[in-house]
Structure formats: C-alpha cells, structure tokens
C-alpha cells in the first residue's frame, strides 16, 4: 500500500475567487504555526501572480492523505 500526503494552502483574491496552492509530500509532521506564517508571508509580500487576481487573505489550510493498494 502506498500512502501520499498533500498540503493545500487556500487563499482569497481581490476578485473574490478562491485559489489553492498544492504542496505534495510536505515535510512531516506539518507544523501548523509554520504553515500559518508562510501563508501570511505569501499574502503580505504578494509572492504569486494568479489569473484569478491578487491574493488578499488566507483561508484554512488542509491536508489530504491518500492510500492506494492493488486489487488484483
């Protein structure tokens, strides 16, 4: 069985659109305060240019874990 984990950082833009940055296989364990600090830095410094507009605020980050196993 293979297990994959991804971290999803969610933001709102000035066009009232939700955008996500996906980070596959982040360092474990994920430090929630470091994630919050990184997200706030992304907002404050306007690091990414998105087609959906300028990032103006952060939303809660989420983690997704996927387990895959062969059936046959």
Secondary structure, 3 states (H helix, E strand, C coil): CEEEEEEEEEEEECCCCEEEEEEECCCCCCCHHHHHHHHHHHHHHCCCCECCECEEEECCCEEEEEEECCCC
